[in-house]
Amino acid sequence: MTRSVVAIWRHPIKSHGWETLRTAELSAGRTLPWDRTWAIAHEAAEADGSKWVPCVNFSRGSKAPGLMAITARLDEETERVELTHPDLGRIEVHPERDAEALIAWSAPLIPKDRAASARVVRVPERGMTDTPFPSISLLNTASNRAVGEKLGKDLDPRRWRGNFWLDGLGPFEEFELVGREVAIGGAVVKVVEPITRCLATTANPETGKRDADTLDALERGWGHRDFGVYAEVVSGGTVAVGDSFAAR
């Protein structure tokens, strides 16, 4: 079976929208360009943009499922992001210069019993991924189908908020890549660890409503809550949809 990249996604503002790409230029030791470049810290956070901090400091889909229904489109030259949501409509902002407008627009999606969004942060030279090392994520289409079958429904892959979707592996075969290098398009990455999942994946990306217990399905089917893997870029290069990948 041909092993290939079937989709590339990035998330310019952490937990606030996604967009598709046809190509991505990876660099050694860096995150996917413009992925999680900005993050919205909540009022109880210890995040000022000077360094990486864990995801608990940010407004995110695990606590505010409505955020999962945001889509994004980034203009790299102007650093302006267009966001849309089925209930909120559209807004176009520069996340830092227009932070107040961005936070006000998304405020209705934050539950009243959760810390309110407070400020936008940006860490120089890296995206605010969920790992203390600059990472990209590799996800497996067969694993998504397997979880969907366990739940008895098709699962929108956007639930998993990944970067590179791979086709041609068996269900959860991506875990066998941990510790190995993978040539993907013109780049080489080293797979570091599985991704342990949270409640964000239970929300429907079309509606922002929780409608599938993905975590229970993972526990019942495979005895864990892992889906996809984190990797580090060890040799940069261009990766495009349709490119092949192979473990070394």
C-alpha positions as CSV (number, residue, x, y, z in Angstrom):
1,M,0.0,0.0,0.0
2,T,1.3,3.5,-0.9
3,R,2.2,5.5,2.1
4,S,1.6,9.2,1.5
5,V,0.7,12.5,3.1
6,V,-3.0,13.2,2.4
7,A,-3.5,16.5,4.3
8,I,-1.5,19.3,6.0
9,W,-3.1,21.5,8.6
10,R,-2.0,24.4,10.7
11,H,-3.5,26.4,13.5
12,P,-2.2,30.0,13.5
13,I,-3.9,30.8,16.8
14,K,-3.7,28.0,19.3
15,S,-7.2,26.4,19.7
16,H,-8.8,29.1,17.6
17,G,-9.2,27.8,14.1
18,W,-7.5,25.6,11.5
19,E,-6.6,25.8,7.9
20,T,-5.4,23.5,5.2
21,L,-2.1,23.7,3.2
22,R,-0.9,22.1,0.1
23,T,2.8,22.4,1.0
24,A,4.9,23.2,4.1
25,E,8.5,24.1,4.5
26,L,10.0,22.4,7.5
27,S,13.2,23.5,9.3
28,A,15.3,21.5,11.7
29,G,14.4,22.0,15.3
30,R,11.4,24.2,14.5
31,T,7.6,23.8,14.5
32,L,5.5,23.9,11.4
33,P,5.7,27.5,10.2
34,W,2.8,29.6,11.5
35,D,1.4,26.7,13.5
36,R,0.3,27.9,17.0
37,T,2.2,31.1,16.5
38,W,-0.2,32.9,18.8
39,A,-2.0,31.7,21.9
40,I,-4.6,33.3,24.0
41,A,-3.7,33.2,27.7
42,H,-6.5,33.2,30.2
43,E,-6.8,35.4,33.3
44,A,-5.2,32.8,35.6
45,A,-2.3,32.0,33.3
46,E,1.4,32.4,33.9
47,A,2.2,33.2,30.3
48,D,3.8,36.4,29.1
49,G,5.3,35.3,25.7
50,S,8.9,35.1,27.0
51,K,9.0,31.3,26.9
52,W,7.1,28.2,26.3
53,V,4.5,27.2,28.9
54,P,2.0,24.3,29.1
55,C,-1.4,24.3,27.5
56,V,-3.2,24.8,30.9
57,N,-2.3,28.5,30.6
58,F,-4.5,29.0,27.5
59,S,-8.1,29.1,26.4
60,R,-8.5,25.9,24.5
61,G,-11.0,23.3,23.2
62,S,-10.8,20.9,26.1
63,K,-12.4,23.5,28.4
64,A,-14.3,25.5,25.8
65,P,-15.6,23.1,23.1
66,G,-17.2,26.0,21.1
67,L,-13.7,27.0,20.1
68,M,-13.4,23.8,18.0
69,A,-15.8,25.2,15.4
70,I,-13.5,28.1,14.4
71,T,-11.9,28.0,11.0
72,A,-8.9,30.3,10.1
73,R,-7.1,31.7,7.2
74,L,-3.7,33.4,7.7
75,D,-2.1,36.0,5.4
76,E,1.5,35.4,6.1
77,E,2.7,38.8,4.7
78,T,0.4,40.9,6.9
79,E,0.1,38.4,9.8
80,R,-3.7,39.0,9.7
81,V,-6.0,36.1,10.5
82,E,-9.5,35.7,9.3
83,L,-11.6,33.7,11.7
84,T,-15.1,32.3,11.2
85,H,-17.5,30.5,13.5
86,P,-21.1,29.3,12.8
87,D,-22.5,31.3,15.7
88,L,-20.2,34.3,15.7
89,G,-19.7,35.1,12.1
90,R,-16.4,36.5,10.8
91,I,-13.6,38.7,12.1
92,E,-10.2,39.6,10.6
93,V,-7.5,40.6,13.0
94,H,-3.8,40.9,13.6
95,P,-3.7,38.7,16.8
96,E,-1.4,41.0,18.7
97,R,-2.4,44.5,17.5
98,D,-6.1,43.6,17.6
99,A,-5.9,41.4,20.7
100,E,-8.8,43.2,22.5
101,A,-11.1,42.7,19.5
102,L,-10.1,39.0,19.1
103,I,-10.7,38.3,22.8
104,A,-14.1,40.0,22.7
105,W,-15.2,38.1,19.6
106,S,-14.3,34.7,21.0
107,A,-15.6,35.5,24.6
108,P,-19.1,34.0,24.1
109,L,-17.4,30.6,23.5
110,I,-15.7,30.5,26.9
111,P,-18.0,28.9,29.5
112,K,-18.8,31.2,32.5
113,D,-17.2,28.7,34.9
114,R,-13.9,28.9,33.1
115,A,-11.1,31.5,33.3
116,A,-11.8,34.2,30.8
117,S,-9.4,34.9,27.9
118,A,-7.1,37.8,28.9
119,R,-4.2,38.4,26.5
120,V,-2.5,37.2,23.4
121,V,1.1,35.8,23.6
122,R,3.7,34.9,21.0
123,V,6.9,33.2,21.7
124,P,9.7,34.2,19.4
125,E,10.9,31.6,16.9
126,R,8.5,28.8,17.8
127,G,4.9,27.8,17.9
128,M,3.1,27.2,21.2
129,T,2.7,23.4,20.7
130,D,1.8,21.2,23.6
131,T,5.3,19.8,24.0
132,P,8.3,21.6,25.7
133,F,10.3,20.9,22.5
134,P,9.3,22.3,19.1
135,S,7.2,19.6,17.6
136,I,5.1,18.7,14.6
137,S,2.3,16.1,14.8
138,L,1.8,13.0,12.5
139,L,-1.7,11.5,12.5
140,N,-2.9,8.3,10.9
141,T,-6.1,8.1,8.8
142,A,-6.5,4.4,9.6
143,S,-6.5,5.2,13.4
144,N,-9.2,7.8,12.8
145,R,-11.4,5.3,11.0
146,A,-10.8,2.7,13.7
147,V,-12.0,5.1,16.5
148,G,-15.0,6.1,14.3
149,E,-15.9,2.4,13.9
150,K,-15.7,1.9,17.7
151,L,-18.1,4.8,18.1
152,G,-20.3,3.8,15.2
153,K,-19.9,7.1,13.3
154,D,-17.6,8.9,10.9
155,L,-15.2,11.2,12.8
156,D,-14.1,14.5,11.3
157,P,-10.3,14.4,11.4
158,R,-10.2,18.0,12.4
159,R,-11.1,16.9,16.0
160,W,-7.5,15.8,16.4
161,R,-5.9,19.1,15.4
162,G,-2.9,17.5,13.7
163,N,-0.4,18.8,11.2
164,F,0.4,15.9,8.8
165,W,-2.2,13.2,8.0
166,L,-0.6,9.9,6.8
167,D,-2.3,7.2,4.8
168,G,-1.1,3.7,4.2
169,L,-0.5,2.6,7.9
170,G,-2.5,0.1,9.8
171,P,-4.6,1.4,12.8
172,F,-2.3,2.8,15.4
173,E,0.8,1.7,13.5
174,E,2.1,5.2,14.0
175,F,3.1,4.2,17.5
176,E,5.6,1.8,16.1
177,L,7.5,4.8,14.7
178,V,8.4,6.2,18.1
179,G,12.1,6.4,18.4
180,R,12.6,6.1,14.6
181,E,13.3,8.6,11.9
182,V,10.8,9.1,9.1
183,A,11.6,10.6,5.7
184,I,8.5,12.6,4.7
185,G,8.6,14.5,1.5
186,G,11.9,16.4,1.4
187,A,12.3,16.4,5.2
188,V,13.3,13.9,7.9
189,V,11.7,13.9,11.3
190,K,12.3,11.8,14.5
191,V,9.2,10.5,16.2
192,V,9.4,11.2,19.9
193,E,6.2,10.1,21.7
194,P,2.5,9.4,21.3
195,I,0.0,12.2,21.8
196,T,-2.2,11.8,24.9
197,R,-5.6,13.2,24.1
198,C,-8.0,15.5,26.0
199,L,-11.7,16.5,25.9
200,A,-11.2,18.8,22.9
201,T,-11.5,15.7,20.6
202,T,-15.0,15.0,21.8
203,A,-16.3,18.2,20.2
204,N,-17.7,18.4,16.6
205,P,-15.6,20.8,14.5
206,E,-18.8,21.8,12.6
207,T,-20.8,22.8,15.7
208,G,-18.5,23.1,18.6
209,K,-20.7,20.7,20.6
210,R,-19.5,17.6,22.3
211,D,-21.0,14.7,20.5
212,A,-18.5,11.8,20.5
213,D,-16.7,10.2,23.5
214,T,-13.4,9.7,21.7
215,L,-11.6,9.2,25.0
216,D,-13.8,6.4,26.1
217,A,-13.6,4.8,22.7
218,L,-9.8,4.8,22.9
219,E,-9.8,3.4,26.4
220,R,-12.3,0.6,25.5
221,G,-10.7,-0.3,22.2
222,W,-7.0,0.0,22.9
223,G,-6.5,0.7,26.6
224,H,-5.1,4.2,26.3
225,R,-6.0,7.8,25.3
226,D,-3.3,8.2,22.7
227,F,-3.8,9.3,19.1
228,G,-1.1,10.4,16.7
229,V,2.6,11.1,17.5
230,Y,4.8,14.1,18.1
231,A,8.0,14.4,16.1
232,E,11.0,16.7,15.9
233,V,12.3,17.9,12.5
234,V,15.9,16.7,12.2
235,S,16.4,17.7,8.5
236,G,14.4,20.4,6.9
237,G,12.7,20.4,3.5
238,T,9.4,20.8,1.6
239,V,6.5,18.5,2.3
240,A,3.5,18.5,0.0
241,V,0.2,16.7,-0.1
242,G,0.8,13.5,-2.1
243,D,4.4,13.1,-1.0
244,S,5.5,9.7,0.3
245,F,6.9,8.8,3.7
246,A,9.0,6.0,4.9
247,A,10.5,4.9,8.3
248,R,14.2,4.5,8.5
